[in-house]
Amino acid sequence: MGLIYFILCAYGLTYMLVYGSIFNGVRPKKGKLGELFHCPLCTGFWVGVFLWSINCFTELFTYDYNLINGLLLGSLSAGTSYFLSMILNDFGLKFRNTQGGE
């Protein structure tokens, strides 16, 4: 169950950082940080590393502190955050109109 909580927390935090209007005033627009904060895959990785680094402060999930866990949880967060952001938006599931050819 801790893994599901981790994934949901990572997706929620990533979605807020990348798409949340509350961060429009402070979200960088240019440069490397601008690229980072407009990419759910990139932001998702660092959100996962952040959540792993603070996991001793929560009872939702608990992971040992070692470099491999940090890398794997960052990668898990990046992949699931990207996947979920590609199939969901503010209105639910994203649908692409595929009628009418290529």
JOHU-V787641 format. One record per residue. N is the residue number from 0. RES is the residue in three letters. SS is DSSP state (hx for helix, st for strand, lp for the rest). NEAR is the number of other ideal C-beta (glycine too) atoms within 12 Angstrom. D_FIRST is the distance of its C-alpha to the first C-alpha in Angstrom with 2 decimals. Layout:
BEGIN
N_RES_SS_NEAR_D_FIRST ; N_RES_SS_NEAR_D_FIRST
END
This chain:
BEGIN
0_MET_lp_11_0.00 ; 1_GLY_hx_18_3.79 ; 2_LEU_hx_21_5.38 ; 3_ILE_hx_14_5.30 ; 4_TYR_hx_19_6.43 ; 5_PHE_hx_34_8.70 ; 6_ILE_hx_29_10.10 ; 7_LEU_hx_22_10.84 ; 8_CYS_hx_30_12.41 ; 9_ALA_hx_43_14.29 ; 10_TYR_hx_34_15.58 ; 11_GLY_hx_26_16.68 ; 12_LEU_hx_27_18.46 ; 13_THR_hx_42_19.98 ; 14_TYR_hx_29_21.23 ; 15_MET_hx_23_22.81 ; 16_LEU_hx_33_24.48 ; 17_VAL_hx_34_25.86 ; 18_TYR_hx_25_26.77 ; 19_GLY_lp_19_26.80 ; 20_SER_hx_13_30.37 ; 21_ILE_hx_12_29.93 ; 22_PHE_hx_19_30.02 ; 23_ASN_lp_15_33.08 ; 24_GLY_lp_9_35.46 ; 25_VAL_lp_13_33.79 ; 26_ARG_lp_23_32.23 ; 27_PRO_lp_19_34.58 ; 28_LYS_lp_15_36.56 ; 29_LYS_lp_11_38.26 ; 30_GLY_hx_11_37.88 ; 31_LYS_hx_12_34.90 ; 32_LEU_hx_17_32.80 ; 33_GLY_hx_16_33.81 ; 34_GLU_hx_16_32.59 ; 35_LEU_hx_24_29.27 ; 36_PHE_lp_28_28.59 ; 37_HIS_lp_23_29.50 ; 38_CYS_lp_26_27.22 ; 39_PRO_hx_36_23.50 ; 40_LEU_hx_28_23.16 ; 41_CYS_hx_28_24.92 ; 42_THR_hx_36_23.46 ; 43_GLY_hx_40_19.92 ; 44_PHE_hx_30_20.53 ; 45_TRP_hx_30_21.79 ; 46_VAL_hx_40_19.09 ; 47_GLY_hx_39_16.52 ; 48_VAL_hx_30_18.90 ; 49_PHE_hx_23_19.34 ; 50_LEU_hx_38_15.69 ; 51_TRP_hx_34_15.51 ; 52_SER_hx_20_18.79 ; 53_ILE_lp_22_17.78 ; 54_ASN_hx_26_14.41 ; 55_CYS_hx_14_16.43 ; 56_PHE_hx_12_17.11 ; 57_THR_lp_16_13.71 ; 58_GLU_lp_10_11.25 ; 59_LEU_lp_21_8.38 ; 60_PHE_lp_27_8.07 ; 61_THR_lp_20_10.70 ; 62_TYR_lp_29_12.69 ; 63_ASP_lp_14_16.22 ; 64_TYR_lp_15_19.09 ; 65_ASN_lp_12_20.95 ; 66_LEU_hx_14_22.41 ; 67_ILE_hx_13_20.67 ; 68_ASN_hx_22_17.15 ; 69_GLY_hx_24_18.61 ; 70_LEU_hx_18_20.19 ; 71_LEU_hx_21_17.30 ; 72_LEU_hx_38_14.87 ; 73_GLY_hx_31_17.88 ; 74_SER_hx_24_18.50 ; 75_LEU_hx_31_15.04 ; 76_SER_hx_42_15.37 ; 77_ALA_hx_32_18.95 ; 78_GLY_hx_24_18.44 ; 79_THR_hx_32_15.77 ; 80_SER_hx_40_17.63 ; 81_TYR_hx_28_20.86 ; 82_PHE_hx_20_19.82 ; 83_LEU_hx_26_18.50 ; 84_SER_hx_31_21.58 ; 85_MET_hx_19_23.81 ; 86_ILE_hx_16_22.77 ; 87_LEU_st_21_22.24 ; 88_ASN_st_16_24.69 ; 89_ASP_lp_11_25.64 ; 90_PHE_lp_7_26.82 ; 91_GLY_st_8_23.97 ; 92_LEU_st_11_24.22 ; 93_LYS_lp_14_26.94 ; 94_PHE_lp_11_29.72 ; 95_ARG_lp_10_32.46 ; 96_ASN_lp_7_35.84 ; 97_THR_lp_7_36.83 ; 98_GLN_lp_7_39.98 ; 99_GLY_lp_6_43.34 ; 100_GLY_lp_5_43.11 ; 101_GLU_lp_4_41.81
END
